[in-house]
Amino acid sequence: MRNIYAVLFNLTPSAFFSIRQPHSFQSAISYPLPPPSTLKGLLANAMQQYTKVNPIKALTEVESKILMCSARSDGPITLSLCTLRLRVFDKSEWKRDALPRQFAFGCKVTCAAVSSDKDYLEVLSKALNNSILYLGDSESLVTVSEVEIVLADQIQARTGEIVEINTYSPFDLFKRINGEAIIYWVFEETNTQRTQRQYIFPLKMSGKILYPTMITGELKEKSTILQAMDMRMLNNLAF
């Protein structure tokens, strides 16, 4: 079994963020947490700024080096009503954007990027600490903090085992879920041939506010739990 490492980092929005769900049509509905493809895009953005490589090369390297990404919220999240943004299309005139957009308001988001290449993660951690980054919408600036590389413990979970996970995970790995959580269709990759997969997010709704929770469920198939500090991540990848 090879060593698996995770670079852990916190993202704190400057005010709000908007990460459009690709199936939303007349209104750009936002995810409450950055899905895997958004995190990979953020990592590639950081690497491009720090190493000055071609953006496509930076993205290709992220896809080849990063085995998986995951995230969790460290506090409540609220989603705004859809709000029309204003964009400057002409220097002399304000014009309305045609698409209403939803924004998420929350506090710190803890993220993880997993890889077997520790040297790559060392460069990536420096890039995260020295880049200007945003989540989804280019107006949604974030502050990166507490970047740390850790050796992840690999725990083999059996079919039928009851597990507890505090980060979003592929929904198809579970036979049943106990308690509250929310399912979203997400992209795991950034390439043009990608397909969507259902992920279960450790969030529960109370009124109009989403609160972080634990995902407790029975596994449908043999899977691997990665424990990196207090982050518990689940996948069926052959690490």
N, C-alpha and C positions, 0 to 999 in steps of 0.2 A: 504494500500500500504506500503510495507516494505521499509526501507531505503536501498539505493544502494550507494556503495562507489567505488571510482576509485583510484588506485595508479598510478600516473603520473610520468614518468621518461624519461630522454633524453638518447639516445645512440649516441655516437660520434665514428665512425670508426677510427682506428689508421691510416689506409690508404685506405682500400677498403674492400669489403665483397662480398661473393658469397653464395647465397641461391638457390640451384638447384630447378628448376621447375621439378616436378616428371615425367611429360610426355616427357621431352626432352630426345632424344635418343642418337645420336652420338656425340652431344655436350651438355655439362651441362649449359643450359641457366639459368641465374640468375633472380630472382625477383628483382625489384627496391626497394621494401620495405619488411620488414619481415612479412610474412602472420601470421594468428592467431596461427597455429600449431608451427611455429618457435618461436614465442614469448612465448608460453606455455613451450616449451622445454628450452628456456633461463631462465624462472622463476623457473622451476624445477631444473635446474643446480645450480642456485643461492641458492635455499633452501637446496639442497643436500650438497653443500659446507659449508653453514652456520650452519645447524642443525645436520650434519653428519648422516642423515638418509639414508636408502637404496635408491638408485636412482629410482627404480621402485615405491617405496612408495612415494617419493617426486613427481614423475610425476602423480601418482594416486591422490594425494591430490590436485595438481594444477587443474587436470581435474574436480574434485568434487567441489572445492571452487571457481574457476574462471569461471564466467558466460560468459564472452566474452573478447576478446582482440581487440585492434585496433591501428592504427598508421598513421602518416602523415609525410611528409618530410618538413623540415624547409628551404630548399634551393634546388637548381638544382641538378640533378643526371645525370651522364653519364655512359653508359654501354660500356665496352671495347669490342673489337673484341675477339673472343674465343682464349684463350692462353693456350698452353700446359704447365701444371705444371710439376715440377720435384719433385719426392719423393724418399727418401732413403729407399729402400727395403732391402738393405744389407749394413752393416757397411763399407764395403770396396769399394762400387761401387754405383754410381748414376744410377738410372734407370728411364725411362720415365713412367709417368702415362698414361694409355691408353685412358683417356677421356679428350678432350679439355674442358676448363672451362671458362665461362664468369664471369667477375668481375664488380661490381658496384662501382663507385666512387661518393661520395656525402658528405654532411656535416651532421648536426645534424638531427636525427630522433626522433620525439616525440611519445611516446607510452603510452598506457593505458591498465590496467588490471582491470576488473570490478568484484566486489563481494559484497555479502550482509554480509560477515563476516569481520568486521573491525579488530578484533583481529588477524585474519590470515594475513590481509594486513599489520598490524604493524610489524609482524615478517618478512614478505616478503620484506618490505621496508628496514629493517636492512640487510637482506640477499643481496639485490641488491647493497647496499652501501659497502659490505664487501666481495665481490666475484670477481674472475677473470672470465670474460665472453667473449663470441664470438658470432657472428651471422652466423648461417649456417655452413660454412666451418670452421674447427678448427683453421685455420691460421688467421681468420678474427677477431682479437681482437677488443673489443669496450670499451669505457669509459662510465660508468653510472654516471649521474649527475642529480641534481635538483629533487630528489625523494620526492614526496609529496602525502599525502592521502587527498582526498577531498570528500565531500558529493555531489553526482551527482543529478542534477535536472532532474526529469522525466517528459517529455513533450509528451502527447498523440497526435499523428498525425493521421488524418482521411484519409480514402480512397479518392484518388483524390486530396489530398492536395499537394501543391508545397512546397518542403523543400530544404534547403541548408545544405550540410554536408561537413566537411573538413577532414574527415578520410575515409579510405576505408570501404565499406559497401556491404552487399549482393545485387547483381544485381537483383535478382528475386523479390525484394520488390518494384521495380520501374516499372511503366507502360511505361514511356518514360523519356529520359534524354535530358536535354537542355545543349548545350555546349560540350566541349571536356573532355574526360576522357578515361581511358584504362581499359579493362576487362581482368582479369586473373582467371584461375581455381586454387583454393587453397583448402587446408585442414583446417578445423576448429578445428579438434581434433588430438590427437597424437596416439590413439590406432590403432590396426591393422585392425579393422573392419570399419574404417573411409571411408567416401565417399567425393569426391570433390564437391565444390560449386562455382559458378561464383561470383566473387567479383569485384566491380568497384572501381578503384584506382583514387584518385583525382590528376591526373598527366596529363599534355598535352605535346605533342612532338613538339619541334621546332628545325629543323635541326636534330642533333644527341643528343640533350639534352632534358631531361624530367624536366618540371617545375611544382611546386605545384600549384593547382587550387582548385576551389570549385566544388562540385557535386551539380547540381541543377536539380531536376526532380520531376515528378508527381508520387505519391505513388499508387501502385497497390492494396495494402491492408493496414489495420490499423497497425500502427507500433509505436514504442517508440523511441523518441530521448532522448539520455542521454547527458546533458550538464555538463561537468566537466572542470571548468576554461574556456579556449577557445577551448576545444576539443568538437566537436559535433559528436556523434556516433549514428548510426541507427541500430535497429534490431527489429525482431518481437517476441522476447522472452517475456514470461509472467513474468515480474519482480515482 
